[in-house]
Structures are given as structure tokens and as C-alpha cells.
């Protein structure tokens, strides 16, 4: 039986560890396919839920694609089931709220916020992703107002 030599540390190991452990910071994680983003995010979410005791309904994990969101949710479920089997009480609590957790795309997160706060957003209750022309124009106007507040008047080029 031969043993493999130890692998040298990855060049970005410190950044990987920060993603998993620095739960006091809000982070944007961007990396190529197959680099371990989902693993790192599951570890981070697990730490937030099980070590820091943050309720799952107070966490948002936003991805770029529905496929990535589904994979993240599935892997987090496996992680939590494993921890629940080890007797981790907070894992059971997190599992109970996982299906309604804010784990999804930027679009689904935005729709969730708008659906939960339609009056504050100035839109009709029960908004959906399919909008007629008048609604689309209203949303466009809201975006311009928000962009003006964030970037200054007339600087709405950040919206695309």
C-alpha cells in the first residue's frame, strides 16, 4: 500500500477558510465551476445555523442559477440531516425551515422581498413574475427612483 505525498496548500486557502468561518462578514463568493463554492457555502451555512445559532429564516443565500440554488439546498439538507443524526438539536430546527428558506437566485430573492412587502414597495399584493406592460413600466420607474437614490440622479446605467 503506497501513500500519497501531502498536497501543498491551495493558493486561495485563506479565502476558502474565510468563506467557511467568518460569519460576521457578508461575503460575495465568485469562482469557476468545480472549485468548491457549494461545499464552502454549505460549511458556512452550517456554521451560521449550528454554531452561531442563527435561525434559518434570518439567512439569505443567493446564487446565479436555479440549478446552483437547488444543489446548495440539497447539499445543505444532507449536511443538516447528518448533524441531526448526531443529535444536533439546531439541525432539526433548521431542517424544519429549509424548504421555505431564502436560498435561490437573485430574481427569486427580489420577488420574495416584493411579495412579502408589496405596500412598502408600491406594488399590488400577490405580485408575480409575469407582468403586463403597465406593471413593467411601474417597476422600471421604481428602479430609476432607487438608482437615483443609490447612484445619484440620471445614473441608472447600473440596472443591466
C-alpha positions as CSV (number, residue, x, y, z in Angstrom):
1,X,0.0,0.0,0.0
2,X,1.5,3.3,-1.1
3,X,0.7,6.6,0.5
4,X,0.4,9.8,-1.5
5,X,2.6,12.7,-0.6
6,X,0.7,15.5,1.2
7,X,-0.8,18.1,-1.1
8,X,0.5,21.6,-0.9
9,X,-2.0,24.1,0.4
10,X,-4.1,25.8,-2.2
11,X,-3.1,29.4,-3.1
12,X,-6.5,30.6,-2.0
13,X,-6.8,28.5,1.1
14,X,-7.1,31.6,3.4
15,X,-10.0,32.9,1.3
16,X,-11.7,29.5,1.4
17,X,-11.4,29.3,5.2
18,X,-12.8,32.8,5.5
19,X,-15.9,31.9,3.5
20,X,-16.5,28.9,5.8
21,X,-15.7,30.6,9.2
22,X,-16.0,34.4,9.0
23,X,-19.7,34.5,9.7
24,X,-19.6,38.1,11.0
25,X,-19.0,39.4,7.4
26,X,-21.2,39.5,4.4
27,X,-19.4,37.9,1.5
28,X,-19.7,37.6,-2.2
29,X,-18.2,34.4,-3.4
30,X,-17.2,34.1,-7.1
31,X,-15.2,31.3,-8.5
32,X,-15.2,28.9,-11.5
33,X,-17.0,25.7,-11.9
34,X,-15.8,22.8,-9.8
35,X,-13.8,24.9,-7.3
36,X,-15.7,24.1,-4.2
37,X,-18.1,27.1,-3.9
38,X,-21.1,24.9,-2.9
39,X,-19.1,23.0,-0.4
40,X,-17.8,26.2,1.2
41,X,-21.2,27.7,1.3
42,X,-22.7,24.6,2.9
43,X,-20.0,24.8,5.6
44,X,-20.7,28.5,6.1
45,X,-24.4,28.0,6.3
46,X,-23.9,25.1,8.7
47,X,-21.7,27.2,10.9
48,X,-24.3,30.0,10.9
49,X,-27.1,27.7,11.8
50,X,-25.5,25.2,14.1
51,X,-22.6,27.1,15.8
52,X,-23.8,30.7,15.7
53,X,-27.5,29.7,16.3
54,X,-28.9,32.0,13.5
55,X,-32.4,30.9,12.6
56,X,-32.7,29.7,9.1
57,X,-35.4,32.3,8.3
58,X,-32.8,35.0,9.0
59,X,-30.3,33.8,6.4
60,X,-30.2,34.5,2.6
61,X,-28.1,32.5,0.2
62,X,-28.3,34.0,-3.3
63,X,-27.0,32.2,-6.3
64,X,-26.9,33.0,-10.0
65,X,-28.8,30.0,-11.3
66,X,-31.8,27.8,-10.2
67,X,-29.5,24.7,-10.6
68,X,-27.0,26.1,-8.2
69,X,-29.7,27.1,-5.7
70,X,-31.2,23.6,-5.9
71,X,-27.8,22.0,-5.4
72,X,-27.0,24.3,-2.5
73,X,-30.3,23.5,-0.8
74,X,-29.9,19.7,-1.4
75,X,-26.4,19.6,0.0
76,X,-27.4,21.7,3.0
77,X,-30.2,19.3,3.7
78,X,-27.8,16.3,3.6
79,X,-25.4,18.2,6.0
80,X,-28.2,19.1,8.4
81,X,-29.7,15.5,8.3
82,X,-26.2,14.2,9.1
83,X,-25.8,16.6,12.0
84,X,-29.4,15.9,13.3
85,X,-28.5,12.2,13.3
86,X,-25.5,13.1,15.5
87,X,-28.0,14.7,18.0
88,X,-27.6,18.3,17.0
89,X,-30.9,19.9,18.1
90,X,-30.4,23.1,16.0
91,X,-30.1,20.9,12.9
92,X,-33.7,19.7,13.4
93,X,-34.9,23.3,13.7
94,X,-33.0,24.3,10.5
95,X,-34.4,21.3,8.6
96,X,-37.9,22.3,9.6
97,X,-37.5,25.7,7.9
98,X,-35.3,24.7,5.0
99,X,-38.0,24.4,2.3
100,X,-39.1,28.0,2.9
101,X,-35.5,29.4,3.4
102,X,-34.3,32.2,1.2
103,X,-31.9,30.1,-0.8
104,X,-32.3,30.9,-4.5
105,X,-31.5,33.2,-7.3
106,X,-31.3,37.0,-7.1
107,X,-34.5,37.1,-9.0
108,X,-36.3,34.8,-6.7
109,X,-35.0,36.7,-3.7
110,X,-36.2,40.0,-5.1
111,X,-39.6,38.6,-5.9
112,X,-39.7,37.2,-2.3
113,X,-39.0,40.7,-0.9
114,X,-41.6,42.3,-3.1
115,X,-44.2,39.6,-2.3
116,X,-43.6,40.0,1.4
117,X,-43.7,43.8,1.3
118,X,-45.9,44.9,-1.6
119,X,-47.3,48.0,0.1
120,X,-43.9,49.3,1.1
121,X,-42.7,48.6,-2.5
122,X,-45.6,50.4,-4.0
123,X,-46.9,47.4,-6.0
124,X,-50.1,45.4,-5.9
125,X,-50.3,42.5,-3.5
126,X,-49.7,39.0,-4.9
127,X,-47.3,40.2,-7.5
128,X,-46.0,37.5,-9.9
129,X,-43.0,37.4,-12.2
130,X,-45.3,37.8,-15.3
131,X,-46.2,41.4,-15.6
132,X,-48.1,43.3,-18.2
133,X,-46.7,46.4,-19.9
134,X,-48.1,48.8,-17.3
135,X,-46.7,46.9,-14.4
136,X,-43.3,46.6,-16.1
137,X,-43.3,50.3,-16.6
138,X,-44.1,50.8,-12.9
139,X,-41.3,48.5,-11.9
140,X,-38.9,50.4,-14.3
141,X,-39.9,53.7,-12.7
142,X,-39.3,52.2,-9.2
143,X,-35.9,51.1,-10.4
144,X,-35.0,54.5,-11.7
145,X,-36.1,56.0,-8.3
146,X,-33.9,53.5,-6.5
147,X,-31.0,54.0,-8.8
148,X,-31.3,57.8,-8.3
149,X,-31.1,57.3,-4.5
150,X,-28.2,55.0,-4.7
151,X,-26.1,56.4,-7.5
152,X,-27.4,59.9,-8.0
153,X,-29.9,61.4,-10.4
154,X,-29.7,60.1,-14.0
155,X,-27.3,57.3,-13.2
156,X,-29.5,54.3,-13.9
157,X,-27.0,52.6,-16.2
158,X,-26.2,50.1,-13.4
159,X,-29.5,48.3,-13.9
160,X,-28.5,45.9,-16.7
